[in-house]
């Protein structure tokens, strides 16, 4: 029986196939994606998606559309019509139900809204703050369920968990403010994170209930040189909440994929213990040989092909060579999803994207 891409990638995640190499190339925005498509003579997004051979389809429930699905004008309008998205005071800006604010014309993700800014000096503002009410779950999940029905025969449909517990908490307060709060008044910081965690747990339960095959979560825990905060702070304040969330997926018997950028090696053993199965995206700030040796039996690696230097500044030949090297290291004995170390940004030349795609297709025996 011929398996579709969704089944193939699940076989890789579940260690049932150690030879196949799923792949995923995502772009910062549709304009950049179509520039790369036009470079090789492809005129439509559907044709280019087929050429890319992506194995994942990310989808967003209505509370996440403003920040992560803003190019989907139809779902933005549904959000506006139903009180999930609001027009901002600045032309072209929209707000979600948390009070986070986004520019519809921005080339990539950026939040302008910090409704809990000032919480360090005025912690009482948390007394009246609540997570969005989960009252019409069928409407919230209508888009993801539609995508699940439409794409599951071909791709692994994943309900996005980007902007997770740590990230949403610091975006609500503003990152410097929240870091100060964590050290100065950890009880108040914990209350805020619990509000976010409670909400995320309910979304996770719905993710399982609606039939998604994988749980997804996003919290950037690292910088380019080190972890975002100490191991002690992570294990005391962040990890228990991640563990509680991941338990929903583990109890349902589905794998957990976690997006976390930067250098996070000291945190990886804890994440494995908490239930993470797929680590996304592997970035060159971490030694990929070390990662494969130390954690290859416990984790599926997603990413690893450098976007900051390789794809942006090197030649197509160098892109091909480095992509082959990364596949050789991370793909040894399986457990690897080929992908860039971050989404393709506007400064990546189209010829380098094409070199990457051609190399992946070549390794998979596609032409």
N, C-alpha and C positions, 0 to 999 in steps of 0.2 A: 504494500500500500504506500502510495506517495504521500508524504506528510507536507502540510503547508508550513509557512514560515513561523506561525505562532507555535505550532507543535514542535518544530525543530528547535526553536529557542528555549522552550520549556524542557526539552530533552537535554539540552546543554546545561541549563540551570540545575536540573535534577540529576546530573552526572550519568545520564543514560546514553549520551553520545559524546565521545571525547575527540572526535575528528572534525565535526562540523564547526564552521566559524560564522555565527550570526554577526550582523553589523548594524550600525546606526550612525547616521550623519544628520545632525540638526543644525539649523541656521538661526542667527540672531533675529532675523526678520525675513519676510517674504521677498522683499526687494533684492536682498543679497542672494537668496535662493534662486530667483529667476535670472539674475545676472549670470550665475554659474550654469544654469540650464541653457541660456541663450548662447553662452560661450561655445557649447558643443552642438548648437543647432536645434535644441529642444525648445518648443514654444509654450508648452502647457505644464502646469504643476503636476498633473496626474502622470504625464509621460515621464517627467523627471523623477518622480517618486518611484516609478517602476524601474528606471535606470539605476537609481541609487541603491535599490534592493534593501531598503530599511526593513527591520524586523519589528520595530516598536511603533505604536500609535499612541501618543500621549493625549489625554483628554482631560477636561476640567469641569468640575461642578460649578454652579453659578457663583458661589462666593469667591472662586479663584479665577473667573474669566477676566475680570478687570485687570489683574496683575499679570497673568500668564497667557491668556488667550485673547488678547486685545485685537488681534488681526481678524478674529472671527466676528465680523460686523453683525451677523444675524444673531449670534448669542449675546453680544453686547446689547443689542436692542431689546432682546428678551429680558435681560437683566434690568435695563432701564425701565421697561414697561411694568415690571413686577416688583420693584423696590429692592433689588439686589445690587444695583449700581445707581449712582447719583451723579448728576452733572456737577463739576467743580466750579469754583469761582473763576479760575483761570481758564480762558478759552481752550478747548481741546483736552482738558483734564477731567478725569472721572474718579469717583471714590467708591470703594467697596463698603460692605456693611461693618467692617472693623474700623473704618475711618482712614484707611490707607489710601493714598492718592497717586494716580498714575497719569502720564502724558500719553494720549493715544497716538501721538506722532513720534514718540521716542523710538530710536533704532533698537533698543533693548530694555530690559527690566530696570526700573528705578522707582523707588517710593519717595514721594514728597511729603507724605502726611504722617504726623506723629501725635496722635490725639492724647497720649499720656505723657507728653514732654513736660517736664517740671515735677515728675513724680518723686524725685529725690527730696525736694524741699516740701512737697505737698502730697504725701502718700495717701491722704484721704480721698484724692480724686479716684482712687481705685474702688472706693466703696460703692460708687454708682456705675462702675464700668461692667458691662456684660458682653459675653460673646454673642454673635448673631443667633437669633432664635431658629432652631431647626424645626420649622412648623410645616413646610410643604416639601417634603423630601422627594416626592415624585417630580415636582418641577425642578428642584435643585439638580436632580440626577437625570433629567430627561435627555440632555445632550450626551453625557457619557454613555447612557444606555443605548441611545441611537448609534453612537460610534461602536459600541460593543457588538450590536447586531449587524452593523454594516461592514466592519473590518475584521471581525474575529476569524473568518475563514482564511485570512491571509496574514494578519499581523497580530502581535501580542498587544492587546489594548490595555493600557495602563492608566489608571486614574491618578493624576498628578498629586503628589504630596509635597511639592515644593513650598517654600515659605513655611517651615515647620515650627516646632515649639520654641526653640531658641531664637530663630530668625524673626518670627512674628512678634515675639515678646520684645526684642530689641528694636524692631521697626516701630512698634506702637509707642515706645518711649524715646527712641533715638539711641543709637548704639553706645555712645559714650555715657549717656545718662543711665542706661540700663547696666552697663558694666560697673559704674559707680554704685548703683543700687545693689547689685549682687554682693559687693564687698561690704558696703555700709549698712544695708538693711536687707539681708537675705530672706527674711520672712516675707517682706512685701514683694520682693522679686519672685519668691516661690508662689505667692498667691496669684500673681499675674501669670506665671507659667502654668499653674494649675488650671486657670480659666482657659488658656489655649489648649492644654492637654485634654481637658474634659471634652472640648469641642472636637479635637482631632480623633479622640477615641470613638465618638459617635459617628464621625465620618468613616472611620475604619470599619465599624460594624456594618454600615450601609454598603461599603465597598465589597465586603464579603457577601452580604445578603444579595447584592445585585449581580453576583456571578463573576466578578473579576478574578483572574487567575493568579494575581500577584499583588502584594502590598507595596506601596511606594511612599517614601518619606524624604524630605530634603531639609538639611540643616548644615550650613557651611561651618565646620568646626576648626578649620585651619587657615593659616596665612601662607605666603610663599616660602617662609623660612621656619615656621614653627606652628604649634597649636595655638588656637585663639586665646586660650586661657589655661590655667594649670590643670594638671591631672586631678588634683584634690577637688578643685571646683567642679570639674566635669563629673567626677564620680559621685559627688555629693548632691549636685543640683540638676544636672542635665540627664545623666544616665538613668536614674530611677524613672524619670518621666518617659524617656524613650522606651525603656523596658516595658512599662505599663502599656504604651501604645502598641508596640510590636507583639505583645502577648495576644492581642485580638487576632492578628494574622496567624501567629503560630498555633493558637488553639483551633483555628480553622484549617490548619494543614497546608497553608499556602506560603510561598517564600516571600522574603522581605528584601526589597532593593532600596538602598539608601544612597541618596545624592549628598556628598559632602566634599567640597573643594579644599585644596591646599594640603599642607603637611599634617597628617593625623596619625602617624605610626604609633605613638604611645597610646592612642585611644582604640586602635583596631582590636586588640584582644577583648576589650570590654564590649565593643559593638558586636563581635562574634557571639559572645556570651549572651548578649541581649536579644539575639535572634537574627542579625543581619546575614543574608546569604549572598547578595550581590552588592559590590562596592562600586559606586559611580560618582564622578569619573576619576579614574586613576590619572594623576597629574605628574609631570616629570620632576616636580619638587621632591617626590619620593623615588627611591631606587627601585625600579621595577624588578630587577633580579632578586633583590632582598624580599620584596613583597611576595613574589612567586614562591620562593624557597620557604619563607616563614609562614605564609598564610594561604598558600595555594590549595591546600587540602580542605580548607574551611570556607573559602570565598571564591565566588565567581568574580572576575575582574572585568570592568566595563570602562573603556577609554584607553588612555596611555599614549595616544599619538599627539605630540605636542602642538598646540595651537599658537603659543606665544612666540616661539622662535622658528620652529621648523616650518609650519604651514604658512606663516606670515612672511618670513624673510629668506627662506632657503629656496633652492631650485626644485623643479619637478623631479629631477633625478634624485636629489637628496631626499625628497619626500618619499619616493618609492623605496629607497634603500632603508630609511629609518622605519618606515611602516613595516617592511618585511622583517626587520630586526625585532620590532616590538611584538609582532605576531609570533615570531619564533620563541621569544622569551615568555610572554604571557599566555600564549596558546599551547605551550607544550603540555601534552596529556590532557588537553581540553580545559574547560573552565574559563573561557574568554569570549567576550563580546567586543568585536573590533569597533572602535569609535575614537574620535578626537577627544582630547583631554578637556574640552569645553565646546560649547556651540561655536559654529563658524561665524566669526565677527566680520564686520565690513572691510577690515584691512587685510583680509586673506585673499590673495590673488586667485582668480577663477582657475588659472592653469594648475595651481597647486591642489585645489579641490578635485579637479579632474584627475590629476596624478594619483591622489589618494583613492578615489573611486575605482579607477582602473586597476590599481594594485590589489584592492580587496576583491574585485571581480576575478582577477587573474588567479589569486590564491584559492578561490572557491571553484575554479574551473569554469567560470562564466566568461563570455566574450561579447 
